[in-house]
Each structure stands twice: as structure tokens, then as C-alpha cells.
């Protein structure tokens, strides 16, 4: 039989069995919405992490007699360093005053400026791992006129740990709710097979190939996953709109989220219907 006939049969199974098929699609929507919310949270964290990393600087504290311009010319030749800027002791003190805010008057009791001159180095985006930062610090300390090199590794470590925990939670949720979606698709497919048992036997007598008999039920499962993914996409988008006042300029990962939800929906629909057919042993009776 033609592919058009198989598609027509699969569409008929989904739209004629409204209660079961639509219930399965609704459960898909709930399940995929949970996946989408976790995926959206992961995207937010990745965006925040990239923003923090883009502002990550290496601060190199200099001795009083060091030449900042000469050192900057040497630093920019190092791997991973994009540019450098010199900060005098007075500039550092003024910035510290701004940081203290209302408590800045405490600095007035100082007889002299305790802050040394420094050079701030910006790094390339791909050069921000812990090992790379450690290696860069060792290189910087080899230069004359350097007292100390400071890199805020702790913030990166905390972000990475939290990201790994969230990715682990994503995987756990994907397995847990995915099992629910597959189970619901299996039940819907088995009810559809029972409802059409006589027609299936008639097709056997007509000599229809087993693969052709099974294909419409696979298509029905794909329909359930497809419509569930569309509904869940809308739900997650509404959640993003609700959260957008708190997120500032953080965007919505439209294409990435659509790929995750559609791919998960089709995968679960295919698995559920395929497993149901195998378990029910769709064959000549």
C-alpha cells in the first residue's frame, strides 16, 4: 500500500479516537512542559554564566616601580589574553570608594593610599577554564614587576557546579516524565489496536504486509507527541513572558526549545507506539 494510505490511516486513528488520542496528547503537553521548564532554566543559567565569564578579568598587581604600558604589551602576547588596561593607585582607590557607597568615609582615616597599581586583563571566551586560568597565573608571575595575580575562580566553580547539578536534574526529569509519556502512548495504541482488531484481520486476509499494518499506529503516536509538543511550547513561552520582568534582557531560546520539545515528543511517541505494538504482538490471528 502507498505511503499516502498509511498516513491517512494513521491520521484517522488519531482524529477518530478523540478521547484516547487527545488525552494522550494532553499528557504529552504536561510532560513536555516540565521538560521545557527545566530546559528553559538551563538556558537561563548558561546565559548568566556566559555573561559572568564575559566580564571575567585577571587583575595583576604591580610593584611601585613597574611600567604598566610595557607589561601590557607583553601580556597581550600571552595565549588567552585579549587586551589589558592600566589602573593607577588613585583610580583603584576611587573605584573602591564607589564600591563602599555610604561607608566610603571610612577611607578618610587612612594616611596613605594602600592600593597598589594594577593591570586588568580581559580574556577570550574560550580561555576561561580552571586549568587555563591556573596556567595563565603561573605565566604572569614570571614577569618582573609583578606582586600578585588575582582571578576570581570561586565564582566560576560555583556556577559550574550548579550547572552540573541542573543538567543532572534535566536528565533525571527527562527519564522520569519520558517514561510516563511512553506509557500513555502504549495504552492509547493498545486501545486503538483492540478497537480495530477485525479490520486488522481483514487486512491480513488481503495480504497486507506486517510493516504496513504497524505503520499507522506509529504515526498515531507521532501525532500525539507532535501536538503535545506544540501545546507545551506555548505553555513554556507564557512562563517566560511572566518571568521576563525579572530577567531583564535575557532572551527566549525559541529554536533550541522547539527542537528539544519537538524531538522529545516525537521520540516518546515513536517509542510508546512501537513498544505497544511489540507487546501486543500485532500478527495474524
N, C-alpha and C positions, 0 to 999 in steps of 0.2 A: 504494500500500500504506500501511497505517496506521503511525503513529509507534511503536505497540506492537510491530509486526512488525519494524521497523527496529532497535529496542532489543534485541529478542530475538535477532536475527541478530548484532548487534554483541557482545552478551554471549556468545553461542555461539562466536564467533570467538576471543574471549579465553580462555574456560574450556576449550574443546576443544583448542586449540593450546597446551597447557600448557607444553611445553618452551620454545617460542619466546616466547610471551607472558610467561611468568613470568621468563624470562631478561631480557627487555626491562624488565620491572618492577623486577628486581633491579638492573640497570644504572641505571635511573632513581633507585633508592634511593641508590646510591653517589654518583651525580652530584648529586642534590638535597641529600645530606648535606654535600657540600663547599660548596654554595651556602649551606646553612643555617648551617654553622660560620662562614663569613665574615659572614653576616648577624648572627649572634649576637655576634661580635667587634665589629661596627659598633655594635650596640646597647649593648654594654658601654662602648665609648668615648664614645658620646653621653651615656650616663648619667653617666659620670665627668666629662665636660665640663660638663654641666648642674650637677652637684654643685659643681664648682670655681667656676663662674660665680655660683652662688647665694651663695657665700661671698666673692665678689669685693668689695673695698672700695676706696674712694678715701680716701687719708689726706692731710688738709690740715694742713700745719704752720703754726702761728701765731706771731706776734710776742709778746713777753712782755706787752705792754700790751693785747692784743686781748681782746674779750669773746666767749668761746665760745658762750654762750647766744644772744646777739644774732645771731651769724653762722649758727648752726644754723637759727634762724628764717628767715633769708634763703636759706640753701642749700636747704631743703626746698621752696622755691617754684620751684626750677630743674627743668627737664624731665629726667626720668630718676632723680631723687633721691627715695628713699622715706623715709629717716629718717637722723638724724645723732646721734652721741654724742660728748661731750667726753672727752678723755683728758688728764689733767694730766701735768706733767713727772715727778712721782713715780710715777704709775701706769705711765707708759711705761717708767721705769727698772725697776720691779718685774717687768713683763712681760718685759723684756729679760733680767733675771736668770733667769727661768724658762726662757727660750729657751736660755741658755748652759749650764744644768744644772750639771755639776761644775766648769765653768770660771767660774762666777759670781763667785768670789772675786777674779777679776782686776779687777772693778769697784771693789773697795775702795781701790785705789790712786788713784782719781780724787778730786780736791779738791772738785769740784762736779758737779752733775748736768748733763751736756752735752745731754740730750734736751729739745727744746722741747715746749710743749703742742701738742695737735693735736685735730682733729675727724675722726672716721671716718664716712664716708657710705656707706650701702647703696643699691644701685641696683636699679631694676626689671628683671625678667628680660629684657625686650625691648630694653633700653638698654645693650648690652654689646659693641657692635661697635667696631672700632679707630677708625673715623671719629667715632662718637658720643663715645668716651672722649676723643679729642683735642679735640673741640669743648667738652666739659664742662670739661676742664682750662683751656682759654683763658678760659672764663667765670669760673671760680673765682679765677684770678689777678687778675681785675679788682677784687676786693673789697679793701677796706682791712684791714690786719692779717694779710695772707696772705704767708708767706715762700715756700712751695713747695707744690705739689700732686703727690702721688706715686700712680701707678697701675701695677700690675704687668701691663703689656701683653705682655711676653715670654712669659709662661706661656700666655696666650690664643693668641698667634701660634703657639707650638709645638703646642698642641692642635689648632688649626685646620689647620695644615699636615699633621699626622699623620692627621687625619680625612680630608682631601682625598686623601692617598695611599691610605688604606684604601678609600675609596669608588671610587677608580680601580681598585684591585685587585679590588674586588667586581665592577665592570663587566667587567673582563678575564676573571675566573673564570666569570662568567655566560655570556659569549660562548663561552669555550673548552669548558666542560663542557656547555653547552647544545647546542653542535654535536654532541658525542658522543651526547647523548640523542636528538636529532633523527635522527642517522644510524642508531642502533639501531632506532628506531621505523620508519624507512623499510625496513630489512631485514626486520623482523618482518611488516610489512604486505605486502611483495612476496612473501614465502613464503606468506602466507595467501591472496593472490590466485592464485598458482600452484596451490595445493592445491585451490582451488575453481573452477578455470577452467571445467570442464564445467558446473557449476551456474550460473555466470555466463552462459554461452552459452544455457542453458535459459531463464534469466530474460529474456534478450534476446528469445528467440522468443515469450515470453509477453507481451512489450510493456512490461516494467518500465522505468520512466524511469531515465536515467543517474544522476540525483541520488540516487535510491533505492538503486541498486546501490553507489554510493560511500559512502553514509552509514554502513553497518555497519563499514567499515574505519576511518572517522574515529572512531566510538565505541570500537572496539578500542584505538586509540591513546590515547584519553582515559582508558580503563580502566587502561592501563599507566602513564600519568602519575599517575593518581589513587592507585593502590595504592603506587606508588613514593614518592609524597609522604607517605603515611601512615607507611611504614616509616622514611623519613628523618626525619620529625618525632620519632619515638621515639628514634632514634639521637642526634639533637641534644639532646633532653631529657636523655638519660643523660649526655651530655658535660657539660651544665650542672650536673647533680647532682654529678658528680665534681669540678667546679671550684668548686662553691658554698662549700666551706670557705675558699677563698682570696678569695672575692668579698664576703664579709660579707653585708650585707642587700640586695645587688643582686638584683633580681627576674628572672623569666623572662618574656620577651615572647611569651606564648602566642598571642594573637590575631594579632599582627604577623607572627610566624614562620609560623604556619599559613597566613596569606594569601600570604606570599612563596613557600612551598613548594608549596602547592596551585595557586596561579596559575602558577608556573613549570612544574609538572608537566603541567597541562592544556594550557598553551601549547605546550610541546615535543611533547607527544603529538599535538596537533592539527596542528602544523606537519609533524612527521615523517610521519604517515599521509597528510596532504594532498599533500605533495611526492612520496611514493612512488606515489600514485595517478596524479598528473600525469606522472611519469617513466615509469610502466609503461603509460600510455595505455590505461586501462580502457575499452574500447569494444567494439563488435560485431566479432566475428571471422568 
